[in-house]
Amino acid sequence: MSIESTVAPVQPPVAACRHTERVVHGHTLVDDYAWLREKENPDVLAYLEAENAYCAANLAGTEELQKQLYDEMLSHIKETDESVPFREREYWYYSRTEQGKQYEIYCRKRGTAEEPRGEEEILLDVNALAEGESFLALGTMVVSDDGNLLAYSMDNKGFRQYTLQVKDLRTGELLAERVERVGSVVWATDNRTLFYTVEDEEQKRQFQLYRHVLGAPHADDELVYEEADERFNIGAGRTRDDAYIVLECASHTTTENRLLPANEPRGAWRLVSPRRDEIEYYVDHRYGQLYIRVNDTGRNFRLVTAPVETPGSEHWRELIPHRADTMLEEVDLFAGHAVVWERRIALEHAVVRPLSGPGPEIDRATPGTPEMGEGREIEFPEPVYSAHAHANRVFETGKYRYAYQSLVTPGSVFEYDVATGEQKLLKQQEVPGGFDRTLYESERIYAPAPDGVEIPVSLVWRKDKREPGRNPIWVYGYGSYGYSLPIGFSSTRLSLLDRGMVLAFAHVRGGGDLGKPWHDAGRLMHKRNTFTDFNAVTEYLVARGYCAPDRVAAEGRSAGGLLMGAIANMRPDLYRALVTVVPFVDVMNTMLDPTLPLTVPEYEEWGDPNEKPAFEYMLSYSPYDNLEAKDYPAMLVKTSLYDSQVMYWEPAKYVAKLRTLKTDGRVLLLHTNLTAGHGGASGRYDYLKEIALDYAFLLRELNVAG
């Protein structure tokens, strides 16, 4: 066992130091803990288990608090509940939960166009599927057009490697079909042909599309398409009107699409427009016309149309122009209208716009010219919120469903009447246990970055617990891949708010909160903006009295864990405690290894270290490579053994190295979930226990009364 000191559980484990080095672009990279990559080495598991034991021993005084937190969070969950049913063809689909059961049960009922009325049919009871498993996650669920067959995929490790199966919903029997490493799945209209994508075993890149006919041997499945460029993943789906199957090839910055009539599974695929570097486009179909969201004339996208028979860019006709201050995020297309989702000033906006022109009676060869009216914006009532499309599977409809929530308003599903503008609340998440939304307040402020750019910050607190300059604060950030930070309700966070913590969400550059340019300003050779933005937000919150200077905690997950590692190196004095979950902290070693999942596709996000300027820039902020002998905040670092996105050894190596360097007496904990993957525990009760541990650590380190 490669641990030099584990005599007493209160002493931290010390991983064996096995010196390795290599020279890249004239720089010597030293890695004394590379051996922790050896997953099958019993010394590795022994080290991880020793760290878990040390973490448990260090938090031994918090068991009562953890139990209290768990009970509180559970009290705010309606354990037996049901989602809003949505209609698709002849059925209404929904999921429900039952008290004491970890997973959802997926169901449907027959019904009219207005409501479900038939007897319940259970499609999948995930609790039954999970019997005997320590982890279970569904990948995809797709019902055939006739409603008789269900194609679904499952992962029972957490490695995001899914197995496809097909269930006959008339008999409940599983068919012989079974395919490994499946991603997307789509039915043709004949109800017997399945298209599915599979991943490369080493890189976990979805790269092949196969056609399968039910009952035929898996060995006879026909390879339809293979993506050779390692930057690209592929995925397949249907247009909302069900007329076409779409094969999308996508890197982080470039896309390409092919179409196949869904009723011609052996037909010819049509290329919409050849890929062009740094140009993304996304397609849907309506009455012989393609509606294409594309960023060819500006980073924030525009909307164009083209006949499906001649879809190339030379035939594109603009409906919505590019706007520098507005990100065109999505266009939900229906028979008589479109719902246009835009992002302005880090908030979502939805505009319902009428469509005229070609209709169902048109000749596809001469479809006519579509027109789009100005329409009406759906009104959202709060200054800080999150909204997005809900399930809208019916193409010919005058209703539109969307989901809405805020930091103080539980998740809600609304139905919007396109003709009248009337909004009807279908369901709001019930929060038992005495929740009163009037006790809480949220706010949007802007913090200046070092270069003067205004960084949006969303805040929430409990009003009667607010003490300017004295509250503890939790600051959350991500800032990568152009993902916008969701500002939603969380009943689990009530345990922090009710103890007087202020919660802040920093919309730093690198995310998509202000459109594609916001992403561009925090990736590649601008990545350090993400870290300096976050530190500037923290400084601003302290200076404005939102918190006590010595009671600041921060949290980030995955690429947000890179953010935590970077700020810990750059400004450890700003933070009392950090929680970093599945953190991407070993940037150089990972990005120099093209055999690892994600590495090559992510050259477009972080840079290609085979190029010297990119290598040197990445090296300047890589958390593992910039650890120093100095004081650091208290840290809880969490990972999972079967993580396929950020391998467990990154945080394990990071903690092992930091233990030998840090000069303070603050705690450094590593906790590894030995039966899960990137998202942690799959069961809802197990997940609450993980959150309770995180919160107990934070409350203890910030000296917050339990």
Sequence and secondary structure as in RCSB ss.txt:
>XXXX:A:sequence
MSIESTVAPVQPPVAACRHTERVVHGHTLVDDYAWLREKENPDVLAYLEAENAYCAANLAGTEELQKQLYDEMLS
HIKETDESVPFREREYWYYSRTEQGKQYEIYCRKRGTAEEPRGEEEILLDVNALAEGESFLALGTMVVSDDGNLL
AYSMDNKGFRQYTLQVKDLRTGELLAERVERVGSVVWATDNRTLFYTVEDEEQKRQFQLYRHVLGAPHADDELVY
EEADERFNIGAGRTRDDAYIVLECASHTTTENRLLPANEPRGAWRLVSPRRDEIEYYVDHRYGQLYIRVNDTGRN
FRLVTAPVETPGSEHWRELIPHRADTMLEEVDLFAGHAVVWERRIALEHAVVRPLSGPGPEIDRATPGTPEMGEG
REIEFPEPVYSAHAHANRVFETGKYRYAYQSLVTPGSVFEYDVATGEQKLLKQQEVPGGFDRTLYESERIYAPAP
DGVEIPVSLVWRKDKREPGRNPIWVYGYGSYGYSLPIGFSSTRLSLLDRGMVLAFAHVRGGGDLGKPWHDAGRLM
HKRNTFTDFNAVTEYLVARGYCAPDRVAAEGRSAGGLLMGAIANMRPDLYRALVTVVPFVDVMNTMLDPTLPLTV
PEYEEWGDPNEKPAFEYMLSYSPYDNLEAKDYPAMLVKTSLYDSQVMYWEPAKYVAKLRTLKTDGRVLLLHTNLT
AGHGGASGRYDYLKEIALDYAFLLRELNVAG
>XXXX:A:secstr
  BS  SSTTS   B     EEEETTEEEE TTGGGG TT HHHHHHHHHHHHHHHHHTGGGHHHHHHHHHHHHH
TS SSEE   EEETTEEEEEEE TT SS EEEEEEB SS B S  EEEEEHHHHTTT S  EEEEEEE TTS EE
EEEEESSSSS  EEEEEETTT  EEEEEESSEEEEEE TTSSEEEEEEE TTT  EEEEEEEETTS GGG EEEE
E   TT EEEEEE TTSSEEEEEEE SS EEEEEEETT TTS  EESS   TT  EEEEEETTEEEEEE SSSTT
 EEEEEETTS SGGG EEEE  BTTBEEEEEEE SSEEEEEEEETTEEEEEEEEEES  TTS TTS    EE   
EE    SSS EEEE     SS SEEEEEEE SSS  EEEEEETTT  EEEEEE   TTT  GGGEEEEEEEEE T
TS EEEEEEEEEGGG  TTT  EEEE    TT        GGGHHHHTTT EEEEE  TTSSTT HHHHHTTSGG
GTHHHHHHHHHHHHHHHHTTSS TT EEEEEETHHHHHHHHHHHH GGG SEEEEES    HHHHHT TTSTTTT
TTHHHH  TTSHHHHHHHHTT TGGG  SS   EEEEEEETT SSS THHHHHHHHHHHTT  S   EEEEEETT
 BTTB SSHHHHHHHHHHHHHHHHHHTT   
